[in-house]
Amino acid sequence: MSGDNRKPNVLQTCLGRAQDIAQLTEYVDNSIVSKTVLDKPAGTITLFAFDKGQRLSEHTAPYDAVVQIVDGSACLTIGGKDVNVSAGQIIIMPANVPHAVAATERFKMLLTMIRS
């Protein structure tokens, strides 16, 4: 994105050091926790921890989003179709297609959004 004046954001604990991704964020009762790993004009990487029963309501994004399940399992709804995903799996939520996230149990996911 040209003209984007945002300062790049990097999770310093990962800069040049290997980290256990599942340990970078903790579960919080009745909450969704997010931690930005990397935020640059070309895209973002964000780690989420969802408590059981938490959800993101249906929405769209103008960019493809890659979801990697780090721990547990969840139900993603993409274009009106439910997809169950679990630890070790990856799925792409296409740009401009409505999607939602529901935590059927506690789970963690890494979301990579590519902006260009």
Secondary structure, DSSP 8 states (H G I E B T S, - for coil): -TT-----EE-GGGTTS---GGGSS---TT-EEEEEEEEETTEEEEEEEE-TT-EEEEE--SS-EEEEEEEEEEEEEETTEEEEEETT-EEEE-TTS-EEEE-SS-EEEEEEEE--
